[in-house]
């Protein structure tokens, strides 16, 4: 028990000294890099810091520098409440002067080159496995303890002693405190140790990883438009009395074109974008000249859909072109054909799947080429210079929005992928269960240590014991006395015999009769006497009696009289 308490105290001291901050301790582990602190520190060294204000000039401390992290340098001065820092190998002072609150800790321990072992998660796991294996090895090798029982002047080997001369009674402590627990106690101790080591390993891995991981999550959306137009016409040039989408419009019979643009914002799980849009009419020439004829007014929308309308007066535009040519002296043959463009401008904004805000613009155009008194659909004015009528009349644009998203971080252990948070909980509960088992085992050992050795022997070796009412005194002459009941049990197993026991005077004797020798183990009953009701009770310990008496009704699993005598 003393050794167990010492181990527990040592573990507590180690924990308080070396537990990192994310495990509830005060130690801050820093792996050094660079040459600023040479020759004391080199790249890959491990520095352990501990918070211990106040800090003084000349001390090596770690402080948090913006956009860098922890910097390990020496305090060389104090100015206006800020520390002046400098690396031992630098010829300049640090540009950042930390406040005392920026200092995370003073250098407590420096271990050269060890930091290289824990620079990556894979190496941290390897170190954890190695340490766990070492602990298993340490716990699997029991301390070599030999309890020597027997007389003064007994043989130095200490395994057995003869009965010649005066003898002292065996000590009533030692392995009996453990042996009373037997195989179940050993199994419980093994389970608790394995559970504790497994939990410590899992905890070491889980608590050195973040519970969440930040990744960029992309959300897609699509903007779709649809152009249609209609120009009422006189006469029977057009069936149905109007020029419709895709047909050329002759200004002489259909002077006004009614243009319609339908817009839709599509995104998965989006309640509908909001925004505004308008249509404008522009006139341009191939030489780069352009003029806005109609500037539309904004129309708002809130359900992800918008419809815009405008009109194009072909006769007015043809008159404008004639006036421009007259003023500039330019003709169609010199500048090329003029183009009427109905330009859409849509601004949309919304939230995709309630997490991704998006702002998007959409500005397709519908063009008509003026040629010979007709407005012909221009297939070169759509988005990205489409070459088909369908692309011009049905423009679309795809977009994505990226947002940082946190998700549960997972581990990769023995083919499984538990979350870091779940692994931490399992480690905590496993360690708690191991502690409870060890406490219960310690309590059982404590109770066993206080129990009478006779009861402990009966509990452990019940199947090997055979109680007798009277032991033959001649058996004891020349018997080999072993130092522990465990040794006697080993002899019984080797000889294939039962362990006979009975009370002689103030001692209980356990005997194994071999083919050549007789072996015995003696326990002092001390204050153990029989009450009138046949049960044992305790009185003052007067020591062993010198008069050989024979007790009757010995408590035990079985009773027999080997000599045929009566009690």
Secondary structure as UniProt FT lines:
FT   HELIX           2..18
FT   HELIX           21..23
FT   STRAND          27..31
FT   TURN            36..40
FT   TURN            43..44
FT   STRAND          46..50
FT   TURN            57..58
FT   STRAND          60..65
FT   TURN            66..68
FT   STRAND          69..79
FT   TURN            80..81
FT   STRAND          82..86
FT   TURN            88..89
FT   HELIX           100..102
FT   STRAND          103..111
FT   TURN            112..113
FT   HELIX           114..118
FT   HELIX           121..140
FT   TURN            152..153
FT   TURN            156..157
FT   STRAND          160..162
FT   HELIX           176..179
FT   TURN            180..181
FT   HELIX           182..206
FT   TURN            207..208
FT   STRAND          212..232
FT   TURN            235..236
FT   HELIX           239..241
FT   STRAND          242..244
FT   TURN            245..246
FT   STRAND          249..250
FT   TURN            251..253
FT   STRAND          256..267
FT   TURN            268..269
FT   STRAND          274..285
FT   TURN            286..287
FT   STRAND          290..294
FT   STRAND          299..301
FT   STRAND          305..313
FT   HELIX           314..328
FT   HELIX           332..335
FT   STRAND          338..352
FT   TURN            353..355
FT   STRAND          356..362
FT   STRAND          365..371
FT   TURN            372..373
FT   STRAND          374..378
FT   TURN            379..380
FT   TURN            383..384
FT   HELIX           389..393
FT   STRAND          396..408
FT   TURN            414..415
FT   HELIX           420..450
FT   HELIX           453..460
FT   HELIX           462..464
FT   STRAND          465..468
FT   HELIX           473..476
FT   TURN            477..478
FT   STRAND          480..482
FT   HELIX           485..495
FT   STRAND          499..504
FT   TURN            505..506
FT   STRAND          507..513
FT   STRAND          518..524
FT   TURN            526..527
FT   STRAND          528..530
FT   TURN            532..533
FT   STRAND          536..538
FT   STRAND          559..560
FT   TURN            562..563
//
